[in-house]
Amino acid sequence: MDLGFLKTRPNGGKLQKGEMMKIQFPLPDTDTQMKIIKEVSKLKEADKWNKFEALLK
């Protein structure tokens, strides 16, 4: 998804609520979602955030 147009906006590149509502994020299939839930459920609270942050890098 190209959001490069935000760089040229006078409002500092902020999205309006209406624009945010139109963005569609792809989701993995249900089986993959269930596998993710199963794995995350095994982790303790602090470990969940560490794992999440590692995936974002």
C-alpha angles and dihedrals in degrees: 000000000000113000094164091118088074091072092069097050120113091221092069096265097296119157119234118233092250091053092049091052090057096055112106118204118202114239127202118246119278094260091055091047090053091050090052092050091049093052095043092048089062092060127086117241098264091044091054092060093044091052091047093050091048091053091052093057 
